[in-house]
Each structure stands twice: as structure tokens, then as C-alpha cells.
């Protein structure tokens, strides 16, 4: 591949595209029709494959790989059959980004499209690759036009009369094929790492359920496990409210055990008579008392050391002479602990657990700090592997999107086909 530095270009939507690329409206690429029928209550787990408009923007990306929904044989007559090469558009959505999103069907089996799906049939057009068109419909060129034609507020719609007007650049067929192949390879890598990530997440969940319940031993250590009050494991540090909270960085606890994040302190109205804020230090475990059952638990690392948070968040310090802090953190973010907490939460509006009730909760842990440490190391290793896989997946996704926009704008040409 090489950068296109030639002046042999032409204008298209405030940009430049190669002069040998054609500009076509979607109506010139095939014939439009609409999906029909298939209500949500008619969908089942077996039968003939089908796709709903919502699945276009929630389940599938560019190409339909496998179907998630099916209909019984008696609905075939009233449903719309789709064919290989059909490009399917979501006619409705909750956002402008949802509507007009497209996927292409390249399968051979009979499948059906539900209502609010707009179909572009391209089988008679021998000069386009429908997979390439599916990618091009996510280009900046196409998105701008979709946003213009989208109508509605709470639910956004786009109609085939508007979709047919959208114009996209069309390179020579050999270049379309190669672009589709390159982007398809990225999609396969992304799919592979997505499945690997899912497997690793399941393994971590299984490991935590086994290791934190004495069902599985690490290195054959045979220490006793006992039930203790949380108050014997952690303590709440002395609370000294800061005089001027606006001078500090404000942090909040993310849900689903995803750590900490900075909060925009400009949106908080600090008042001497208002909510107190406390400084939090490295290795303190922070618990959002209203969101603990949703994984509102995190540990303060070096980055967030010395930041502040409100009194709605409880800080715990682990007695590290007897307990391993990482083991205790993993225990607290275990769903089985959330269930214990939920039984103690109260309140008429948004429920929360008091600090007194929190410390009264009993936890079942190994008496040996050595076993606690080994368990935390096993889970740490699993977590590091997860983070690495997530990073690889993110990198592939970012590289693909950057390359896709360059290829689809003709900024990078495929030199196998372009002199």
C-alpha cells in the first residue's frame, strides 16, 4: 500500500478522492425494498434464521456471521426473504448513529428480514462488492449524509427514499475486493480476540468462585478457613474533612469493579455546610455504599493517592499484618459478597448500607496469610492476562478504524491494482 500523493483527484464532500473513483448514489447500486413482519414475540431459538432492525446495530458488524434469532415455518410466507449480497439497513434506532447502519448478508441459506429493515439488493450489479459497500457505509462520507436524513427525537427514523440519495465513492472492482479483504482480516482478528477475551473472563469468574470459597486449593496448601467479621479484617480511618475541596482532585468509584475515575469538581457546589470530603490515600479500599451491589468497589493506587471523595464513599484499611489486601479486595468484588451486602441495605429511595452494618458482615476466608497471598497472585495473573487481551483487542480495533477511513477515502491506495 502507498499514500496517494497524486494531484489526480476530485472533490467529494469537502475532501479529495481519487479521480478514477466513481461517485454513485445507493439507488444506482441496486433495488430497494423493505423487510416485513416478525414481531419480537414471534422470535424463537430455533427454526428459520432472521434478523431484526435492532440486531443490525447491537449484534452484527459489517457482515452477518451468524444469526441469533429464528422464526417458525408458518411465518415464512409473511416475512421478507433476503439473499446473498443484500445490504440491510436499520430504518429505526435510538440515536442518529443507529439509524441507517448497515450489514451485508453473504450466506447461502434462506433467511428473513423483519420490519423497519430497508434492503438494498445488489445481485444484478456486477461492478460492486457488497462487502466493500457495507464498509463504505460506515465511512465519514456516508455517516454525514445519514445524520442529515435522520428524523425524530426519542426514536430516530430514516426511509428508503432518503437512503437512496446517499452518495458514496466507488473504486474499481479489484480495489474494492482488496479493501474488503484487508478489513475482513482485521474483523477476523477482532472476532478471535473477542472470543478469547470472553473465555478469559469466564475463567476468571470460575477461578474466583472456586478460590474464594475453599472449593479449590492453591499448591495443596491445607490451611483452615474460618468465618470472621469484616471489622476484624479492616478498619475505617479517621475522618478529617478538607477545608477547601476545590483545591483537590475529586474521584469517584466506577461500577462493575472497573476502578476509580476523576470527577469534574467544577460540577460540584462545595459549601461549608454541605457534604464533607475526605482525602484518600494509596492502598485504601473505597466502597460506594449506594452502589456496592453493582461493583462500586476499588483500591486507591499511586495515581489517585491524595485525591478526595465524598462521605458517600467509605474507605477501608486492611490489617496487613494478618491479611493480604489484594485477597480482601478480590473477596469484596466477588458477587457472593454483593448478595450479603444487599440483605443489609435499607432506605426508602436509593438504598445504601451503613458503615456499621458493613463492618458486621461475616466473610469466610483462609486463616493463613500465605494462602491468601497465593490466591491473590493466581487471580492477579489471570487479571493481567485479561488486561493484555483487552489492550490487543483495542489496538486492533483502533488500527482497523484508522486504516479503514484512509482506505475508504483513497488516501491509501492498493498498489497491486493502482500504478
C-alpha positions in Angstrom: 0.0 0.0 0.0 1.2 3.6 -0.6 0.0 7.0 0.2 -1.9 8.7 -2.6 0.1 11.9 -3.3 -1.1 12.3 -6.8 -2.9 15.5 -7.8 -5.1 13.4 -9.9 -8.1 13.8 -7.5 -11.5 15.3 -7.4 -13.7 16.9 -4.8 -16.2 15.0 -2.8 -17.8 16.3 0.4 -15.1 18.8 1.3 -12.5 16.2 0.7 -10.4 14.7 -2.2 -10.9 11.3 -3.6 -9.0 9.6 -6.5 -10.1 10.8 -9.9 -10.7 7.2 -11.1 -13.2 6.5 -8.4 -16.9 6.9 -9.4 -19.5 8.6 -7.3 -22.7 6.7 -7.1 -26.0 7.1 -5.2 -27.2 4.0 -3.4 -30.2 3.9 -5.8 -27.7 3.2 -8.6 -26.2 0.2 -6.9 -29.4 -1.9 -6.8 -33.0 -2.1 -5.8 -34.5 -1.1 -2.5 -37.3 -2.9 -0.7 -38.5 -3.3 2.9 -38.5 -6.1 5.4 -41.8 -7.1 6.9 -43.4 -8.8 9.8 -41.5 -10.7 12.6 -42.7 -9.3 15.9 -40.5 -9.7 19.0 -42.9 -12.2 20.5 -42.6 -14.4 17.3 -38.9 -14.9 17.6 -37.6 -18.2 19.0 -34.3 -20.1 19.4 -34.8 -22.4 16.5 -36.3 -22.5 13.1 -35.5 -20.3 10.1 -32.9 -17.6 10.6 -34.0 -14.0 10.7 -32.7 -10.6 11.6 -34.4 -7.7 13.4 -33.6 -4.0 12.8 -32.2 -3.7 16.4 -29.7 -6.5 15.8 -28.2 -4.6 12.9 -26.7 -2.0 15.4 -26.4 -4.2 18.5 -25.3 -7.6 17.3 -23.7 -7.6 13.8 -20.8 -5.6 12.4 -20.5 -5.1 8.6 -21.1 -8.8 7.7 -23.7 -11.1 9.2 -21.6 -14.0 10.5 -24.3 -16.0 12.3 -28.0 -15.4 13.2 -29.2 -15.0 16.8 -32.9 -15.1 16.1 -35.3 -17.6 14.3 -38.9 -17.8 13.2 -41.2 -20.8 12.8 -42.1 -22.2 9.4 -45.6 -20.7 9.5 -44.2 -17.1 9.3 -42.2 -17.7 6.2 -45.0 -16.6 3.8 -45.5 -13.3 5.5 -41.7 -12.5 6.0 -39.2 -10.9 3.6 -36.6 -13.3 2.2 -33.1 -12.0 1.9 -30.4 -13.2 -0.5 -26.7 -13.3 -0.7 -25.3 -9.8 -1.4 -28.3 -8.0 0.2 -27.3 -4.9 2.3 -29.6 -4.4 5.2 -30.2 -1.0 6.9 -31.7 -0.2 10.3 -34.7 2.0 9.5 -35.1 3.0 13.1 -32.9 3.5 16.1 -32.5 5.4 19.4 -29.7 7.6 18.1 -28.5 9.1 14.8 -25.6 6.7 14.8 -28.0 3.7 14.9 -30.3 4.6 12.0 -29.1 3.7 8.6 -26.4 1.4 10.0 -25.8 -1.4 7.5 -24.7 -5.0 7.4 -24.4 -7.3 4.4 -25.7 -10.9 4.2 -23.2 -13.2 2.3 -24.7 -16.5 3.3 -26.4 -19.2 1.2 -29.2 -20.4 3.5 -32.7 -18.9 3.5 -33.0 -16.1 5.9 -35.6 -13.3 6.6 -35.7 -9.6 7.5 -38.2 -8.1 9.9 -40.0 -4.8 9.8 -38.1 -1.5 10.0 -35.3 -3.0 7.9 -34.5 -1.5 4.5 -33.0 -3.9 2.0 -30.7 -3.0 -0.9 -30.5 -5.9 -3.4 -27.2 -5.8 -5.3 -27.1 -9.2 -7.0 -27.6 -7.8 -10.5 -24.8 -5.3 -10.2 -21.5 -7.0 -11.3 -19.4 -3.8 -10.7 -19.6 -3.7 -6.9 -18.5 -5.8 -4.0 -21.4 -5.7 -1.4 -19.0 -6.3 1.5 -17.0 -3.2 0.4 -20.2 -1.2 0.2 -21.0 -2.3 3.8 -17.7 -0.9 4.9 -18.1 2.3 2.9 -21.4 2.9 4.5 -19.5 3.4 7.8 -17.2 6.0 6.2 -17.3 9.6 7.3 -18.8 10.4 3.8 -21.8 8.2 4.4 -22.3 9.0 8.1 -22.6 12.7 7.4 -25.4 12.1 5.0 -27.2 9.6 7.3 -27.2 12.2 10.1 -28.7 14.8 7.8 -31.5 12.5 6.7 -32.3 11.0 10.1 -35.6 12.2 11.5 -37.2 12.1 15.0 -36.3 12.7 18.6 -36.8 9.8 21.0 -36.9 7.3 18.2 -35.0 8.2 15.0 -36.1 7.0 11.6 -34.6 7.0 8.1 -36.6 6.0 5.0 -35.5 4.3 1.8 -36.3 7.5 -0.2 -33.5 9.2 1.9 -31.2 6.3 1.8 -31.4 6.1 -1.9 -30.0 9.6 -2.2 -26.8 8.8 -0.2 -23.7 9.0 -2.4 -20.5 7.1 -1.9 -17.2 6.8 -3.7 -16.8 3.5 -5.7 -13.2 2.5 -6.7 -12.5 -0.1 -9.4 -13.8 -3.6 -8.5 -10.3 -5.1 -7.9 -9.6 -2.4 -5.4 -13.0 -2.9 -3.7 -12.2 -6.6 -3.4 -8.8 -6.0 -1.8 -10.1 -3.3 0.6 -12.9 -5.6 1.7 -10.3 -8.5 2.2 -7.9 -6.3 4.2 -10.7 -5.0 6.5 -12.2 -8.5 6.7 -8.9 -9.8 8.0 -8.9 -7.2 10.8 -12.5 -8.2 11.6 -11.4 -11.9 11.9 -8.7 -10.9 14.3 -11.1 -8.7 16.3 -13.6 -11.6 16.5 -10.9 -14.0 17.5 -9.6 -11.8 20.4 -13.2 -11.0 21.4 -13.9 -14.7 21.9 -10.6 -15.2 23.7 -11.4 -12.3 26.0 -14.8 -13.8 26.7 -13.2 -17.2 27.6 -10.7 -15.5 29.9 -13.5 -13.6 31.6 -15.3 -16.8 32.2 -12.2 -18.4 33.5 -11.5 -15.6 35.9 -15.1 -15.8 37.2 -14.8 -19.5 37.7 -11.4 -19.1 39.4 -12.8 -16.5 41.8 -15.8 -18.6 42.6 -13.6 -21.6 43.4 -10.6 -20.0 45.1 -12.6 -17.6 47.3 -14.9 -20.4 48.6 -12.3 -23.0 49.6 -13.5 -25.3 46.7 -10.1 -25.3 45.1 -6.7 -25.2 46.8 -3.6 -23.5 45.5 -0.4 -25.6 45.6 -2.0 -28.0 48.0 -1.9 -25.7 51.0 -4.1 -27.1 53.7 -4.9 -24.2 56.0 -8.1 -23.7 57.8 -10.8 -21.3 56.7 -13.0 -19.5 59.2 -15.8 -17.0 59.3 -14.9 -13.6 60.7 -16.5 -10.2 60.9 -15.3 -7.7 58.3 -14.5 -5.4 61.3 -11.7 -7.8 62.3 -10.1 -7.5 58.9 -10.4 -3.8 58.1 -10.8 -0.5 59.8 -12.3 2.8 58.8 -9.6 5.5 59.0 -10.0 8.7 61.0 -12.2 11.1 59.1 -10.9 14.7 58.7 -12.8 16.8 56.2 -10.7 19.0 54.0 -11.3 22.8 54.4 -11.3 23.7 50.7 -12.3 20.7 48.5 -11.9 22.8 45.3 -8.1 22.6 45.7 -8.1 18.8 45.4 -8.8 16.3 42.6 -12.2 14.7 43.1 -12.5 10.9 42.5 -15.5 8.5 42.2 -15.8 4.8 42.2 -16.7 3.1 38.9 -19.4 0.4 38.8 -18.6 -3.3 38.0 -15.2 -3.2 39.7 -13.7 -1.0 37.0 -11.6 1.1 39.3 -11.6 4.8 40.0 -12.0 7.9 37.9 -11.7 11.6 38.2 -14.9 13.6 38.5 -15.2 17.2 37.3 -15.0 19.2 40.5 -16.5 22.2 38.7 -19.9 20.5 38.6 -19.9 20.2 42.4 -21.1 23.0 44.6 -18.9 23.0 47.6 -20.3 24.6 50.7 -19.1 24.8 54.4 -22.4 23.4 55.5 -22.7 20.8 52.7 -21.4 17.3 52.2 -17.9 16.7 53.7 -15.0 15.4 51.6 -12.0 13.4 52.8 -8.5 12.8 51.4 -8.0 9.2 50.3 -4.6 7.5 50.3 -2.8 4.7 48.5 -4.0 1.1 49.3 -7.3 2.2 50.9 -10.2 0.3 49.6 -13.1 2.6 48.6 -16.7 1.4 48.7 -19.6 3.4 47.2 -22.3 2.5 49.8 -25.2 3.0 47.4 -23.5 1.1 44.6 -21.6 -1.7 46.4 -24.0 -4.3 45.0 -23.2 -3.1 41.5 -19.4 -3.5 42.0 -18.8 0.0 43.3 -15.5 -1.1 44.9 -11.9 -0.1 44.1 -8.5 0.3 45.6 -6.5 3.6 45.6 -3.4 3.3 43.5 -0.5 5.7 43.2 -2.3 7.8 40.5 -5.2 8.6 42.8 -3.2 9.0 46.0 -4.1 12.2 47.9 -7.4 12.8 46.0 -10.7 13.4 47.7 -14.1 11.8 47.6 -17.4 12.5 49.4 -18.7 10.9 52.6 -21.0 8.7 50.4 -17.9 6.6 49.9 -16.4 4.6 52.7 -12.7 3.9 53.0 -11.3 0.7 54.5 -7.8 0.0 55.5 -6.8 -3.7 55.6 -4.8 -5.0 58.6 -1.9 -6.2 56.5 -0.1 -7.9 59.4 -2.8 -10.7 59.3 -4.5 -10.3 55.9 -3.4 -9.8 52.3 -5.1 -6.6 50.9 -5.3 -7.9 47.3 -7.1 -11.0 48.5 -9.5 -8.9 50.6 -10.2 -6.7 47.6 -10.9 -9.7 45.4 -13.2 -11.1 48.1 -15.1 -7.9 48.3 -15.7 -7.6 44.5 -17.0 -11.2 44.4 -20.7 -11.4 43.5 -21.3 -13.7 46.5 -20.2 -10.8 48.8 -22.6 -8.4 47.0 -25.5 -10.7 47.9 -24.6 -10.5 51.6 -24.5 -6.7 51.3 -27.9 -6.4 49.6 -29.6 -8.1 52.5 -28.2 -5.3 54.8 -29.1 -2.3 52.6 -32.0 -0.1 53.5 -33.6 3.2 52.7 -36.9 4.4 51.1 -35.3 5.9 48.0 -31.9 4.8 46.8 -30.8 2.1 49.3 -27.4 2.0 50.9 -25.6 0.2 53.6 -24.4 2.0 56.7 -20.7 1.7 57.8 -21.8 -0.1 61.0 -23.8 -2.7 59.1 -21.0 -3.1 56.6 -18.4 -4.0 59.3 -20.9 -6.5 60.8 -20.9 -8.7 57.6 -19.2 -12.0 58.1 -16.7 -13.3 55.5 -15.3 -16.8 55.0 -11.5 -16.6 54.4 -8.3 -18.7 54.9 -6.6 -18.2 58.2 -3.2 -18.4 56.5 -2.0 -15.2 55.0 0.3 -17.3 52.8 -2.8 -18.9 51.2 -4.4 -15.5 50.8 -1.3 -14.2 49.0 -1.1 -17.2 46.7 -4.8 -17.0 45.8 -4.4 -13.3 45.1 -1.4 -14.0 42.9 -3.3 -16.5 40.8 -6.2 -14.1 40.3 -3.7 -11.3 39.6 -2.1 -13.4 36.9 -5.5 -14.0 35.4 -6.4 -10.3 35.5 -3.1 -9.3 33.8 -3.8 -11.7 31.0 -7.3 -10.2 30.7 -5.9 -6.7 30.5 -3.3 -7.7 27.9 -6.0 -9.3 25.7 -8.2 -6.2 26.1 -5.3 -4.0 25.0 -4.6 -6.1 22.0 -8.3 -6.1 21.1 -8.4 -2.3 21.5 -5.3 -1.8 19.4 -6.6 -4.0 16.5 -9.9 -2.0 16.6 -8.2 1.3 16.6 -5.8 0.3 13.8 -8.7 -1.1 11.7 -10.8 2.1 12.1 -7.9 4.4 11.2 -6.9 2.3 8.2 -10.5 1.9 7.1 -11.0 5.7 6.9 -7.8 6.0 4.9 -8.6 3.2 2.5 -12.2 4.4 2.0 -11.1 7.9 1.3 -8.4 6.8 -1.2 -5.7 8.3 1.0 -4.0 4.9 0.9 -4.2 3.0 -2.4 -3.6 -0.7 -3.0 -0.5 -0.7 -5.3 -1.2 -4.2 -6.5 -4.0 -2.7 -8.6 -3.0 1.0 -8.8 0.0 2.2 -10.7 
